[in-house]
């Protein structure tokens, strides 16, 4: 029995139509027509700075604005795609703020955020200017560990190369990988130490 899938694409670039978004859209073109797609730009829907209230009791579910929009979209998605350029070797500030808000949603009464996301799939898309893919390891680690903590599946990160606008559209290897990226089986995420212990 096939489960209906709904993809949320969280765009973490500070500018529209950047290389990372272009690569994400190339990958999304390959999704079946019946797969729902929601695209939200964090630049167009900025989140407030995250306030850590983990030891307080006034966590309330947001009901309006960008925070409510992103929370509702996150809870509704079977697949969450973090499309963030590589900024200083990790996710962008906008993307990090979005992930920080997950900490608050984990403690919001009535959401069951962790239980809801468990078993769903986290994916990443990023474009970097460096010709060594290993420099993106901190970004990959951030997403993998976030998925592991929430007991999500992790589909990995689709990497592309580029700096100037539309550069990634010349990266034929990335465009080839994009054609099958979302078709691959996403394993249950594990922290690196868990992976090493299981060897």
Residue pairs with C-beta under 8 A, 6 or more apart in sequence:
3 78
4 34
4 36
4 78
5 35
5 36
5 78
5 79
6 35
6 36
6 37
6 38
6 76
6 77
6 78
6 79
7 28
7 31
7 35
7 36
7 37
7 38
7 77
7 78
7 79
7 80
7 81
7 182
8 38
8 40
8 73
8 74
8 76
8 77
8 79
8 80
8 81
9 24
9 28
9 37
9 38
9 39
9 40
9 81
9 83
10 40
10 42
10 70
10 80
10 81
10 82
10 83
10 84
10 95
10 98
11 20
11 21
11 24
11 39
11 40
11 41
11 42
11 43
11 83
12 20
12 42
12 82
12 83
12 84
12 85
12 91
12 92
12 94
12 95
12 98
13 20
13 21
13 41
13 43
13 83
13 84
13 85
13 92
13 94
14 43
14 92
14 94
15 43
16 41
16 43
16 44
17 165
18 85
18 127
18 165
19 85
19 127
19 160
19 162
19 163
19 165
19 166
19 167
19 168
20 83
20 84
20 85
20 125
20 126
20 127
20 160
20 168
21 83
22 166
22 168
22 169
23 83
23 125
23 127
23 158
23 160
23 168
23 174
23 175
23 178
24 81
24 83
24 125
24 158
26 175
26 178
26 179
27 125
27 158
27 178
27 179
27 181
27 182
28 37
28 81
28 182
30 178
30 179
30 180
30 181
30 182
30 183
31 37
31 182
38 73
38 76
38 77
40 69
40 70
40 73
42 92
42 94
42 95
42 97
42 98
43 94
45 66
45 69
45 70
46 66
46 94
47 66
47 67
47 70
47 94
47 97
47 98
47 101
48 66
48 67
49 97
50 97
50 100
50 101
50 103
50 104
51 104
52 103
52 104
53 59
53 104
53 107
54 103
54 107
59 104
59 107
59 108
59 109
60 108
61 68
61 71
61 108
61 109
61 110
61 111
62 68
62 71
67 101
70 98
70 101
71 101
71 105
71 111
74 80
74 102
74 105
74 117
75 111
75 113
75 116
77 120
78 120
78 121
79 120
79 121
79 122
79 123
79 155
79 182
80 120
80 121
80 122
80 123
81 122
81 123
81 124
81 125
82 91
82 95
82 122
82 123
82 124
82 125
82 143
83 124
83 125
83 126
84 91
84 92
84 94
84 95
84 124
84 125
84 126
84 139
85 92
85 126
85 127
85 128
86 126
86 127
86 128
86 129
86 130
86 135
86 136
86 139
87 93
89 135
89 136
89 138
89 139
90 96
90 138
90 139
90 142
91 99
91 139
91 142
91 143
99 142
99 146
102 113
102 146
102 150
105 111
105 113
106 113
106 114
114 150
114 151
117 150
117 151
117 152
118 150
118 151
118 152
119 151
119 152
119 153
120 152
120 153
121 152
121 153
121 154
121 155
121 186
122 143
122 146
122 147
122 152
122 153
122 154
122 155
122 189
123 154
123 155
123 156
123 157
123 158
123 181
123 182
123 186
124 139
124 140
124 143
124 155
124 156
124 157
124 158
125 157
125 158
125 160
126 136
126 139
126 157
126 158
126 159
126 160
127 159
127 160
127 161
127 162
127 167
127 168
127 174
128 135
128 136
128 159
128 160
128 161
129 161
129 162
129 163
130 161
131 161
133 159
136 157
136 159
139 157
140 156
140 157
141 192
143 154
143 157
144 154
144 189
144 191
144 192
145 189
145 191
145 192
146 152
147 153
147 154
147 189
148 154
148 189
148 190
148 191
148 194
151 188
151 189
152 188
152 189
153 186
153 187
153 188
153 189
154 186
154 187
154 188
154 189
155 181
155 182
155 184
155 186
156 184
156 186
158 174
158 177
158 178
158 181
159 174
159 177
160 168
160 171
160 174
160 178
161 167
161 168
161 171
161 174
162 168
162 169
162 170
162 171
168 174
168 175
169 175
190 198
